[in-house]
Amino acid sequence: MVERCADVENLEIREVAANPVAVGLAANGSRIVHSHDGRTVYSALLANLLFGIPYLITRRVVPQQRKSALRTLAYRRAAKVVAISQAVVEALHQRNPWLKTVIIPSANSAFASNEEVVAAIRAARPGKILIGHVGALDHSHKGQSTIIEAAHIVAETRPDWHFLLCGDGRDEQRFRDEIGGLGNIELVGWIDNVGDYLASFDIFVFPSLHEALGSILLDVLQFGLPIVASNVGGIPGIVADNVNGILVEPEDPQGLIQAIAKIVDDDDLREEMRRRNLELARDYSAEKMADAYERLYLSL
């Protein structure tokens, strides 16, 4: 991170020991402290107590933390708690209804794509409708076994469908075992060129069991892909059912198949979803996110 940020103007990097106290002390002289993870919440609290610096907290996941008097104090003294989705707000308020929250979604990654690479990805699977997924291979979170089960069900009836699962993770061997000799689904593995794969897909599937937001969906919007995703967590804040995608219940392969078929078999619906997603992508640019944070900083 230090190397990547070395040429950023107006940025001073203070390297300190990896503990909350050292981080809190290093904040001395700042006008605002911004905590981005669970540990630095306590660093922000320390800076506030010692130096009177106001702070805000950003939460990017649905918190699953045990009650703690110190954590409650840290959240109570925060000038604002930023959530990336309404699902995160609701989870925060269940435990601490008094929290002062605001929603600022994450930004898309502005992935680029190379036309030649995209053409090669598609040429390797000629005549196929490419149904793609990008995510850590972890069924308990991303639900990819549902995709594999769907691929088994449609192997004979929809020979034009081809599923691509991009990513690596702890369930890779489990998924290879579940796939067996199935020919209509691939585990692509870890990819650096995410934009090339998103540009090659016809549909994006995201059957997660839980998601605070599902940040990859913001990148999917940028490429105008129709989406089939689980109706959980923060996903409905991005995917409006039968508008820019279709929502299904998690771990329901038949529902996943029906939603994919509805999009594949309706050219007009597919094109309308593509158009809506390209429009919606403008709301999730890095510039919009930065502007929202700047306004928040100035209000403190």
Stockholm file with secondary structure:
# STOCKHOLM 1.0

chainA/1-300         MVERCADVENLEIREVAANPVAVGLAANGSRIVHSHDGRTVYSALLANLLFGIPYLITRRVVPQQRKSALRTLAYRRAAKVVAISQAVVEALHQRNPWLKTVIIPSANSAFASNEEVVAAIRAARPGKILIGHVGALDHSHKGQSTIIEAAHIVAETRPDWHFLLCGDGRDEQRFRDEIGGLGNIELVGWIDNVGDYLASFDIFVFPSLHEALGSILLDVLQFGLPIVASNVGGIPGIVADNVNGILVEPEDPQGLIQAIAKIVDDDDLREEMRRRNLELARDYSAEKMADAYERLYLSL
#=GR chainA/1-300 SS CTTTTTTCTTCCCCCCCSSHHHHHHHTTTCSCEEECSTTHHHHHHHHHHHHCCCEEEEECSCCCCCCCHHHHHHHHHCSEEEESSHHHHHHHHHHCTTCCEEECCCCCCCCCCCHHHHHHHHHTSTTCEEEEEESCSCHHHHCHHHHHHHHHHHTTTCTTEEEEEECCCTTHHHHHHHHTTCSSEEEEECCSCHHHHHHHCSEEEECCSCCSSCTHHHHHHHTTCCEEEESCTTGGGTCCBTTTEEEECTTCHHHHHHHHHHHHTCHHHHHHHHHHHHHHHGGGCHHHHHHHHHHHHHHC
#=GC SS_cons         CTTTTTTCTTCCCCCCCSSHHHHHHHTTTCSCEEECSTTHHHHHHHHHHHHCCCEEEEECSCCCCCCCHHHHHHHHHCSEEEESSHHHHHHHHHHCTTCCEEECCCCCCCCCCCHHHHHHHHHTSTTCEEEEEESCSCHHHHCHHHHHHHHHHHTTTCTTEEEEEECCCTTHHHHHHHHTTCSSEEEEECCSCHHHHHHHCSEEEECCSCCSSCTHHHHHHHTTCCEEEESCTTGGGTCCBTTTEEEECTTCHHHHHHHHHHHHTCHHHHHHHHHHHHHHHGGGCHHHHHHHHHHHHHHC
//
